[in-house]
Amino acid sequence: MKDKYWTILVVGYDGKKIKSFRIRKSLFKAFLLFTIGIFSYIAVASFGIYKLDQKVASLEKERDMLTEELKTVMRENARLFAITEKVKSIEENLLKIDSFLRKRGIRKIKYAVGGISPYADDDIFKYLDINYLTFLEDRSSKLLKMLRNIPLGYPVYGRITSRYGYRIDPFTGKYEFHKGIDIRARYGAPVRATADGIVEFAGRHPGYGKMVIIRHKYGFKTLYAHLSKIKTRAGKRVKVGTVIGYVGSTGKSTGPHLHYEVRRYKRSKNPVHYLVMR
């Protein structure tokens, strides 16, 4: 009958101590299979953990890349938002300038007023620099402020009946220099300041009749004469477009009209040059 046991001898280091163990073959095989199974499970589990660690590392790397991309997108969006706000501010200034010029009777600005040309490529924002837009915003604001302080446009709408320069004086018949222009308008038509400034004189003059003189920046002064009524006073600060009087025929006048002068640094200028932008 075949032996069902294995005998295991354990020999000591000096060879004197010998111990023997008997173990059933079936039990040993079961233990061996169990041990192999455990090690196999550990090996498979370790490999799975290794693969999982690799996957996690890959996902973390992808997450970091996406985080950086998100930060880039957020920075770009913030930049585009800032650019958009700057463009809006510039557009508002340009529209104010355009409205100001149109109200003053000056030729309307053409081509893409108040914004980028509709033919511009969508990628134009990629090439806009926020510092440059800040510069444009500042310059457009200064331009608008400057325009408000320069006498531009008609003080009253009407036909010019007498121009700047030498002419025959209707009262003396002599060839004399006419320092302004005469604008024929209906009696009582409102006369408006052509720029921001401070009223320097508002009262009567022997030749000019009821008259207003406004002092502006950059050495400019404007004179409005032959008024029927004055609607301001000396020392008052007025804005461009403010009604400062009404058309009349006071002083040396042959009929209802406005005598209008532009002076700079005490020298008379041809007002026609300030009526329209050419």
Buried (B, 14 or more C-beta within 10 A) or exposed (E): EEEEEEEEEEEEEEEEEEEEEEEEEEEEEEEEEEEEEEEEEEEEEEEEEEEEEEEEEEEEEEEEEEEEEEEEEEEEEEBBEBBEEBBEBBBBBBBBBBEBBEEBBBEEBEEEBBEBEEEEEEEEBEEBEEEEBBEBBEEBBEBBEEBBBBBBBBBBEBEBEBBBEEBEEEEEEEEEEBBBBBBBBEEEBBBBBBBBBEBBBBEEBEEBBBBBBBBBBEEBBBBBBBBBEBBBEEEEEBEBBBEBBBBBBBBBBEEBBBBBBBBBEEEBBBBEEBBBBE
